[in-house]
Amino acid sequence: MSKDIKLRPLDDRVVVEPVEAEQVTAGGIVLPDTAKEKPQRGTVLAVGPGKLLDSGQRGDLAVAVGDEVIYGKYSGSEIEVDGREVKILRETDILAKVVK
C-alpha cells in the first residue's frame, strides 16, 4: 500500500496509520470487534515542519516518515482520508519509536 497521503500536518503534529489489532490471541481464541484493544502502534505517514520556538525557528521532530511508533491509547484525533483511518497526534503524544 502506498504511503502517500494528501495531508500536511501543521507545527509538531504527526499523521500515523494505526496497525490493525490482533484478530486471534496467542492461545487461538478469535476476538470479536468489541473485545479488541485500541491499537497503540502505527506507521508515520506525514510529519509537520516542527514546533515554532520563541526564537522564531522551528524545532526538529524526533520522528520521520516511515518510522514505526507507539503512542498513547486515547491520544490524537482519528479521521478518515482517502478511505484510510489515520490518527493525527502531537509529537509529545508519541511514547516511543520502534527500533528494528
C-alpha positions in Angstrom: 0.0 0.0 0.0 1.3 3.4 -0.9 2.4 5.6 2.0 1.5 8.8 0.1 -1.2 10.8 1.8 -2.8 14.1 0.9 -2.3 15.7 4.3 0.3 18.2 5.5 0.2 18.4 9.3 1.0 21.7 11.0 3.6 22.5 13.6 4.7 19.4 15.7 1.8 17.2 14.5 2.3 13.8 13.0 -0.1 11.6 10.9 0.1 7.9 11.9 -1.7 4.9 10.3 -2.5 2.5 13.2 -1.5 -1.1 12.9 -4.6 -3.4 12.8 -5.5 -5.1 16.2 -4.9 -8.8 16.6 -7.8 -11.0 15.4 -6.7 -14.1 17.3 -5.0 -14.4 20.7 -1.8 -16.4 21.2 -4.0 -19.3 22.6 -6.0 -19.3 19.4 -9.2 -17.6 20.6 -10.9 -15.4 18.0 -11.7 -12.0 19.3 -14.9 -10.2 18.4 -14.7 -6.5 17.4 -16.0 -5.4 20.8 -13.2 -7.2 22.7 -10.3 -5.8 20.7 -7.8 -3.3 22.2 -7.4 0.1 20.6 -4.1 0.0 18.6 -1.3 1.8 20.2 1.2 1.2 17.4 1.4 2.7 13.9 3.5 3.9 11.0 4.2 7.6 10.5 2.8 8.8 7.1 3.5 12.5 7.4 5.2 15.0 9.7 4.8 18.7 10.2 7.6 21.3 10.0 8.2 21.4 13.8 7.0 23.5 16.6 7.7 27.2 16.3 10.1 28.2 19.1 10.3 31.6 20.9 13.4 32.4 18.8 11.3 32.2 15.6 13.0 29.0 14.4 11.4 25.6 14.0 12.3 22.7 16.4 13.3 19.4 14.8 11.0 16.4 15.1 12.4 13.1 16.5 10.3 11.0 14.1 10.3 10.8 10.3 8.0 9.4 7.6 8.2 5.5 7.7 9.0 5.2 11.4 7.0 2.8 13.5 5.9 4.4 16.7 4.0 3.6 19.9 1.5 6.3 21.2 -1.0 6.7 24.0 -4.2 4.7 23.8 -6.6 7.7 23.7 -4.3 10.3 22.2 -4.8 12.2 19.0 -7.7 12.6 16.7 -9.0 9.8 14.4 -10.0 10.8 10.9 -10.6 9.1 7.5 -8.6 10.3 4.5 -8.8 8.6 1.1 -10.7 5.6 2.7 -7.9 5.1 5.3 -8.3 5.5 9.0 -5.4 7.7 10.3 -4.6 9.5 13.6 -3.2 13.0 13.9 -1.2 13.4 17.1 1.3 15.9 18.6 4.8 14.7 18.7 4.6 14.7 22.5 1.8 12.1 22.3 4.3 9.6 20.9 5.8 7.5 23.6 8.5 5.6 21.7 10.0 4.8 18.3 10.2 1.1 17.5 13.8 0.1 16.7 14.2 -2.8 14.3 
